[in-house]
């Protein structure tokens, strides 16, 4: 369950990233075994540069998030579904497509030996990215 509701629409609920842009946020400083980003890419896949910011430096990893209409390979070590096979809704609160849309989870595999303090997500011009949430395993 996400930490907001439709009635909370006056507050930031998600980050939409169109074009070449990104978002950066802090995390609880800890050594993470896994860290998952809930993301959707539309209008094609999104090429991502994820910067893991540690207390003693940083590292950048490249990922490709597929379009939300595409099913994920069953054996992918980085991607799984948060939700699978959603309907698509229009601006007039009407269903425009009945199924086949996904919110994916991307495991960015932080170094479990280092203390993580922040994440930066950047994408290239292609694709339209929505960042929904992040969660980690300490």
C-alpha positions as protocol buffer text, in pm:
chain_id: "A"
residue {
  index: 1
  type: UNK
  ca { x: 0 y: 0 z: 0 }
}
residue {
  index: 2
  type: UNK
  ca { x: 137 y: 340 z: -92 }
}
residue {
  index: 3
  type: UNK
  ca { x: 164 y: 610 z: 176 }
}
residue {
  index: 4
  type: UNK
  ca { x: -96 y: 842 z: 17 }
}
residue {
  index: 5
  type: UNK
  ca { x: -454 y: 842 z: -109 }
}
residue {
  index: 6
  type: UNK
  ca { x: -648 y: 1016 z: -387 }
}
residue {
  index: 7
  type: UNK
  ca { x: -777 y: 1264 z: -127 }
}
residue {
  index: 8
  type: UNK
  ca { x: -416 y: 1374 z: -65 }
}
residue {
  index: 9
  type: UNK
  ca { x: -377 y: 1514 z: -416 }
}
residue {
  index: 10
  type: UNK
  ca { x: -251 y: 1855 z: -301 }
}
residue {
  index: 11
  type: UNK
  ca { x: 77 y: 1700 z: -183 }
}
residue {
  index: 12
  type: UNK
  ca { x: 360 y: 1538 z: -378 }
}
residue {
  index: 13
  type: UNK
  ca { x: 265 y: 1178 z: -444 }
}
residue {
  index: 14
  type: UNK
  ca { x: 511 y: 1069 z: -712 }
}
residue {
  index: 15
  type: UNK
  ca { x: 778 y: 1222 z: -932 }
}
residue {
  index: 16
  type: UNK
  ca { x: 721 y: 1236 z: -1309 }
}
residue {
  index: 17
  type: UNK
  ca { x: 1042 y: 1269 z: -1510 }
}
residue {
  index: 18
  type: UNK
  ca { x: 1000 y: 1369 z: -1873 }
}
residue {
  index: 19
  type: UNK
  ca { x: 1302 y: 1425 z: -2095 }
}
residue {
  index: 20
  type: UNK
  ca { x: 1657 y: 1429 z: -1963 }
}
residue {
  index: 21
  type: UNK
  ca { x: 1615 y: 1489 z: -1592 }
}
residue {
  index: 22
  type: UNK
  ca { x: 1617 y: 1320 z: -1254 }
}
residue {
  index: 23
  type: UNK
  ca { x: 1548 y: 1322 z: -882 }
}
residue {
  index: 24
  type: UNK
  ca { x: 1767 y: 1281 z: -574 }
}
residue {
  index: 25
  type: UNK
  ca { x: 1663 y: 1185 z: -221 }
}
residue {
  index: 26
  type: UNK
  ca { x: 1815 y: 1081 z: 109 }
}
residue {
  index: 27
  type: UNK
  ca { x: 1759 y: 745 z: 275 }
}
residue {
  index: 28
  type: UNK
  ca { x: 1795 y: 630 z: 633 }
}
residue {
  index: 29
  type: UNK
  ca { x: 2171 y: 587 z: 670 }
}
residue {
  index: 30
  type: UNK
  ca { x: 2230 y: 213 z: 689 }
}
residue {
  index: 31
  type: UNK
  ca { x: 2394 y: -84 z: 520 }
}
residue {
  index: 32
  type: UNK
  ca { x: 2129 y: -214 z: 278 }
}
residue {
  index: 33
  type: UNK
  ca { x: 2115 y: -572 z: 151 }
}
residue {
  index: 34
  type: UNK
  ca { x: 1869 y: -463 z: -122 }
}
residue {
  index: 35
  type: UNK
  ca { x: 1700 y: -139 z: -222 }
}
residue {
  index: 36
  type: UNK
  ca { x: 1395 y: -137 z: -450 }
}
residue {
  index: 37
  type: UNK
  ca { x: 1266 y: 154 z: -657 }
}
residue {
  index: 38
  type: UNK
  ca { x: 900 y: 142 z: -768 }
}
residue {
  index: 39
  type: UNK
  ca { x: 899 y: 283 z: -1122 }
}
residue {
  index: 40
  type: UNK
  ca { x: 696 y: 305 z: -1440 }
}
residue {
  index: 41
  type: UNK
  ca { x: 831 y: 385 z: -1784 }
}
residue {
  index: 42
  type: UNK
  ca { x: 592 y: 489 z: -2061 }
}
residue {
  index: 43
  type: UNK
  ca { x: 637 y: 587 z: -2424 }
}
residue {
  index: 44
  type: UNK
  ca { x: 923 y: 339 z: -2444 }
}
residue {
  index: 45
  type: UNK
  ca { x: 1190 y: 218 z: -2205 }
}
residue {
  index: 46
  type: UNK
  ca { x: 1390 y: 452 z: -1984 }
}
residue {
  index: 47
  type: UNK
  ca { x: 1770 y: 433 z: -1969 }
}
residue {
  index: 48
  type: UNK
  ca { x: 1859 y: 507 z: -1607 }
}
residue {
  index: 49
  type: UNK
  ca { x: 2175 y: 611 z: -1428 }
}
residue {
  index: 50
  type: UNK
  ca { x: 2134 y: 535 z: -1060 }
}
residue {
  index: 51
  type: UNK
  ca { x: 2387 y: 695 z: -829 }
}
residue {
  index: 52
  type: UNK
  ca { x: 2422 y: 530 z: -489 }
}
residue {
  index: 53
  type: UNK
  ca { x: 2560 y: 788 z: -247 }
}
residue {
  index: 54
  type: UNK
  ca { x: 2751 y: 635 z: 44 }
}
residue {
  index: 55
  type: UNK
  ca { x: 2907 y: 805 z: 344 }
}
residue {
  index: 56
  type: UNK
  ca { x: 3251 y: 738 z: 188 }
}
residue {
  index: 57
  type: UNK
  ca { x: 3180 y: 811 z: -180 }
}
residue {
  index: 58
  type: UNK
  ca { x: 2943 y: 701 z: -453 }
}
residue {
  index: 59
  type: UNK
  ca { x: 2897 y: 459 z: -741 }
}
residue {
  index: 60
  type: UNK
  ca { x: 2680 y: 481 z: -1052 }
}
residue {
  index: 61
  type: UNK
  ca { x: 2494 y: 191 z: -1210 }
}
residue {
  index: 62
  type: UNK
  ca { x: 2315 y: 176 z: -1545 }
}
residue {
  index: 63
  type: UNK
  ca { x: 1975 y: 8 z: -1585 }
}
residue {
  index: 64
  type: UNK
  ca { x: 1708 y: -5 z: -1855 }
}
residue {
  index: 65
  type: UNK
  ca { x: 1349 y: 1 z: -1732 }
}
residue {
  index: 66
  type: UNK
  ca { x: 1114 y: -144 z: -1996 }
}
residue {
  index: 67
  type: UNK
  ca { x: 794 y: 24 z: -2106 }
}
residue {
  index: 68
  type: UNK
  ca { x: 510 y: -47 z: -1863 }
}
residue {
  index: 69
  type: UNK
  ca { x: 318 y: -237 z: -2132 }
}
residue {
  index: 70
  type: UNK
  ca { x: 592 y: -500 z: -2161 }
}
residue {
  index: 71
  type: UNK
  ca { x: 607 y: -809 z: -1941 }
}
residue {
  index: 72
  type: UNK
  ca { x: 931 y: -873 z: -1753 }
}
residue {
  index: 73
  type: UNK
  ca { x: 1148 y: -1181 z: -1812 }
}
residue {
  index: 74
  type: UNK
  ca { x: 1087 y: -1432 z: -1531 }
}
residue {
  index: 75
  type: UNK
  ca { x: 1458 y: -1469 z: -1450 }
}
residue {
  index: 76
  type: UNK
  ca { x: 1561 y: -1100 z: -1442 }
}
residue {
  index: 77
  type: UNK
  ca { x: 1786 y: -1040 z: -1135 }
}
residue {
  index: 78
  type: UNK
  ca { x: 1703 y: -669 z: -1117 }
}
residue {
  index: 79
  type: UNK
  ca { x: 1332 y: -638 z: -1200 }
}
residue {
  index: 80
  type: UNK
  ca { x: 1005 y: -773 z: -1062 }
}
residue {
  index: 81
  type: UNK
  ca { x: 648 y: -644 z: -1039 }
}
residue {
  index: 82
  type: UNK
  ca { x: 502 y: -423 z: -771 }
}
residue {
  index: 83
  type: UNK
  ca { x: 169 y: -458 z: -956 }
}
residue {
  index: 84
  type: UNK
  ca { x: 105 y: -639 z: -1282 }
}
residue {
  index: 85
  type: UNK
  ca { x: -164 y: -612 z: -1547 }
}
residue {
  index: 86
  type: UNK
  ca { x: -330 y: -285 z: -1444 }
}
residue {
  index: 87
  type: UNK
  ca { x: -590 y: -97 z: -1643 }
}
residue {
  index: 88
  type: UNK
  ca { x: -497 y: 243 z: -1788 }
}
residue {
  index: 89
  type: UNK
  ca { x: -713 y: 540 z: -1685 }
}
residue {
  index: 90
  type: UNK
  ca { x: -770 y: 865 z: -1871 }
}
residue {
  index: 91
  type: UNK
  ca { x: -795 y: 1223 z: -1746 }
}
residue {
  index: 92
  type: UNK
  ca { x: -1176 y: 1198 z: -1725 }
}
residue {
  index: 93
  type: UNK
  ca { x: -1161 y: 905 z: -1478 }
}
residue {
  index: 94
  type: UNK
  ca { x: -1241 y: 661 z: -1758 }
}
residue {
  index: 95
  type: UNK
  ca { x: -1070 y: 333 z: -1842 }
}
residue {
  index: 96
  type: UNK
  ca { x: -884 y: 371 z: -2171 }
}
residue {
  index: 97
  type: UNK
  ca { x: -724 y: 22 z: -2176 }
}
residue {
  index: 98
  type: UNK
  ca { x: -841 y: -268 z: -1961 }
}
residue {
  index: 99
  type: UNK
  ca { x: -508 y: -437 z: -1880 }
}
residue {
  index: 100
  type: UNK
  ca { x: -140 y: -495 z: -1947 }
}
residue {
  index: 101
  type: UNK
  ca { x: 20 y: -203 z: -1757 }
}
residue {
  index: 102
  type: UNK
  ca { x: 275 y: -256 z: -1481 }
}
residue {
  index: 103
  type: UNK
  ca { x: 453 y: -80 z: -1198 }
}
residue {
  index: 104
  type: UNK
  ca { x: 793 y: -244 z: -1173 }
}
residue {
  index: 105
  type: UNK
  ca { x: 1037 y: -283 z: -885 }
}
residue {
  index: 106
  type: UNK
  ca { x: 1403 y: -228 z: -969 }
}
residue {
  index: 107
  type: UNK
  ca { x: 1654 y: -372 z: -721 }
}
residue {
  index: 108
  type: UNK
  ca { x: 1956 y: -141 z: -747 }
}
residue {
  index: 109
  type: UNK
  ca { x: 2178 y: -376 z: -541 }
}
residue {
  index: 110
  type: UNK
  ca { x: 2358 y: -138 z: -303 }
}
residue {
  index: 111
  type: UNK
  ca { x: 2691 y: -247 z: -157 }
}
residue {
  index: 112
  type: UNK
  ca { x: 2592 y: -417 z: 173 }
}
residue {
  index: 113
  type: UNK
  ca { x: 2934 y: -334 z: 322 }
}
residue {
  index: 114
  type: UNK
  ca { x: 2888 y: 44 z: 282 }
}
residue {
  index: 115
  type: UNK
  ca { x: 2656 y: 290 z: 458 }
}
residue {
  index: 116
  type: UNK
  ca { x: 2411 y: 431 z: 206 }
}
residue {
  index: 117
  type: UNK
  ca { x: 2282 y: 786 z: 260 }
}
residue {
  index: 118
  type: UNK
  ca { x: 2119 y: 886 z: -68 }
}
residue {
  index: 119
  type: UNK
  ca { x: 2002 y: 791 z: -418 }
}
residue {
  index: 120
  type: UNK
  ca { x: 2004 y: 988 z: -742 }
}
residue {
  index: 121
  type: UNK
  ca { x: 1790 y: 872 z: -1036 }
}
residue {
  index: 122
  type: UNK
  ca { x: 1867 y: 1023 z: -1378 }
}
residue {
  index: 123
  type: UNK
  ca { x: 1730 y: 926 z: -1717 }
}
residue {
  index: 124
  type: UNK
  ca { x: 1808 y: 1006 z: -2076 }
}
residue {
  index: 125
  type: UNK
  ca { x: 1562 y: 1186 z: -2306 }
}
residue {
  index: 126
  type: UNK
  ca { x: 1381 y: 870 z: -2415 }
}
residue {
  index: 127
  type: UNK
  ca { x: 1082 y: 742 z: -2216 }
}
residue {
  index: 128
  type: UNK
  ca { x: 859 y: 902 z: -1957 }
}
residue {
  index: 129
  type: UNK
  ca { x: 945 y: 787 z: -1603 }
}
residue {
  index: 130
  type: UNK
  ca { x: 734 y: 789 z: -1288 }
}
residue {
  index: 131
  type: UNK
  ca { x: 909 y: 728 z: -955 }
}
residue {
  index: 132
  type: UNK
  ca { x: 648 y: 602 z: -707 }
}
residue {
  index: 133
  type: UNK
  ca { x: 841 y: 492 z: -398 }
}
residue {
  index: 134
  type: UNK
  ca { x: 1154 y: 325 z: -258 }
}
residue {
  index: 135
  type: UNK
  ca { x: 1203 y: 61 z: 7 }
}
residue {
  index: 136
  type: UNK
  ca { x: 1506 y: -122 z: 138 }
}
residue {
  index: 137
  type: UNK
  ca { x: 1617 y: -431 z: 325 }
}
residue {
  index: 138
  type: UNK
  ca { x: 1864 y: -356 z: 606 }
}
